[in-house]
């Protein structure tokens, strides 16, 4: 890109995000110099969003900026880490001033909210994609892993499930009449809320944790594999939002809640003797927490209804959740 284009981008990205005292040297040199908190683990994660794959080609640029950072903060939340810094690599088909301004606004607003400093970046020309690296810290021994769920633990999820998958369907059907509920569901797709403060609370409570990027069935599956345990999930307990219930295909909406991706809620396990603390955590962080199942001995995920009858699985795609 020409020098002018670099200047244009520098204009948009200089000063976005938070200013932090632990940044010894920020954007402007070959690399940043950072001071991690003494005695803590540095926690690093990165995620790439590609247009047409991870977000619709016509997604609003402000949302793309928000989401690119949010999915990374969600990974830090799932580790129980406190976010501090981020880097950003942008690949753009062309330099579009309006697009960049809106993108930077979406990224910067979320960064400031979570006191994250943007400490480096890169850009090149090509099909639209965004790579963010997020860095944070956690005290030794306090990180939330996937590998420590124990038989008898309760399985809990934050927020409501299936909203982002419905939001994507609605976004792709421009004939659906606009309403507050449609906008809310589409917002759940474009502007996920990383559960950072919940992740910090879970340091002292959860035995295992993961963020829900690919859907509860798939992501809980990672905890089960990592912890070498099985689980039973009650599909009638999956937390559904009001708009989700109305747009989600009635009684079978639990399938979307179980398999729909992009919600970026947290799924975690809690020992039964600590369950009494969960409600207090929910009210401290202002997020709904719902017990949806139990960790069991064995392998795989079983699904039951509220009356404990096994879920009949008619579609072959669901069979692999039933191999316990
Ligand atoms: Mg993750």
Boltz pocket constraint, residues with backbone or C-beta under 6 A from the ligand:
constraints:
  - pocket:
      binder: B
      contacts: [[A, 74], [A, 75], [A, 78], [A, 210], [A, 211], [A, 213]]
      max_distance: 6.0
